[in-house]
Amino acid sequence: MSSELRTRFLQVYEVLKSELLSDPAFEWTPDSTQWVDRMLDYNVPGGKLNRGLSVIDSYSLLKQGQDLTDDEIFLASALGWCIEWLQAYFLVLDDIMDNSHTRRGQPCWFRLPKVGIIAANDGVILRNHIPRILKNHFRDKTYYVDLLDLFNEVEFQTASGQMIDLITTLEGEKDLSKYSLDLHRRIVQYKTAYYSFYLSVACALLMSGEKLEDHIDVKNILIDMGVYFQVQDDYLDCFGDPEFIGKIGTDIEDFKCSWLVVKALELCNDEQKKFLHENYGKQDAACVAKVKELYHHLDLQGVFAEFEKQSYEKIVNSIEAHPSKSVQAVLKSFLAKIYKRQK
């Protein structure tokens, strides 16, 4: 992605923001306009923007190298920003639910003075901006209803994944025996894969005049990529270098249904299983160290390396079986961004 395209993408954010701020809802008090302006700048454009930029990338690849018009770049960027708005909405609410302290190297929005629980309503506002952006720029497109349907469906899937994740880590009901590869895959598929992998490509396909029901195989490949991505994330949470990945992993303390603990449960003998039950999910550095020691003893690094190899081969074979070369190019571009990543 060229720096010029990234700059143009950020310019589209400013256009969309100014349209939203000119809404009559905020006319009667300058305070509300200032609040929303600050809230948007704090929460929407601060990440890596990979999901949003992937819409332009994917659409460009589907056009097989044809130069995009200014209008096409604007529309693809607007859809990319709808995904970034969706992401911001999820993160603002997620941080409240997880009682988190920092996000993207700064305090979580709800931690700021004067914000507090107002952040819950800000999350709702962020979510409600998406159909307004779509109405402003896509109402006359043949795929307008498909876009609305897509964003509604993906939001529902993500919220369902978040619910499963939250209720499996309930205080007082922690039970490792519930954890399995099936549960892990279900949480990841719903909580991460749909909105982080499928949504960008689905937007690009709709813009290209394609029907999503003709591309179920593409959705399945992207879900497999999302699962592979999350397993990498689980692995890096424990074995990655915090200096390099930019955060300190807490999956063990937080009793997360991580791929590592699921694999450990599969490989443990009875004594090791008992040891894991006693130490997993405790806010205690000594317990965390014991769990990590067990992971090393079970050679989960080797198990992960084998999983990575098999996942990569399976995904590549699925991509190469797809009849469209331009769709193959989109999927290979996604895979290249995540294969053997270190952060």
HELIX and SHEET records of a PDB file:
HELIX    1   1 SER A    3  LEU A   21  1                                  19    
HELIX    2   2 PRO A   24  PHE A   26  5                                   3    
HELIX    3   3 PRO A   30  ASN A   43  1                                  14    
HELIX    4   4 ASN A   50  LEU A   62  1                                  13    
HELIX    5   5 ASP A   70  ASP A   98  1                                  29    
HELIX    6   6 TRP A  109  ARG A  111  5                                   3    
HELIX    7   7 ILE A  118  PHE A  138  1                                  21    
HELIX    8   8 TYR A  144  THR A  168  1                                  25    
HELIX    9   9 LEU A  176  LYS A  178  5                                   3    
HELIX   10  10 LEU A  181  VAL A  188  1                                   8    
HELIX   11  11 GLN A  189  TYR A  198  3                                  10    
HELIX   12  12 LEU A  199  MET A  207  1                                   9    
HELIX   13  13 LEU A  212  HIS A  215  5                                   4    
HELIX   14  14 ILE A  216  PHE A  239  1                                  24    
HELIX   15  15 PRO A  242  ILE A  245  1                                   4    
HELIX   16  16 TRP A  259  LEU A  267  1                                   9    
HELIX   17  17 ASP A  270  ASN A  279  1                                  10    
HELIX   18  18 ALA A  285  HIS A  297  1                                  13    
HELIX   19  19 LEU A  300  GLU A  320  1                                  21    
HELIX   20  20 LYS A  325  ILE A  338  1                                  14    
SHEET    1   A 2 THR A 102  ARG A 103  0                                        
SHEET    2   A 2 GLN A 106  PRO A 107 -1                                        
END                                                                             
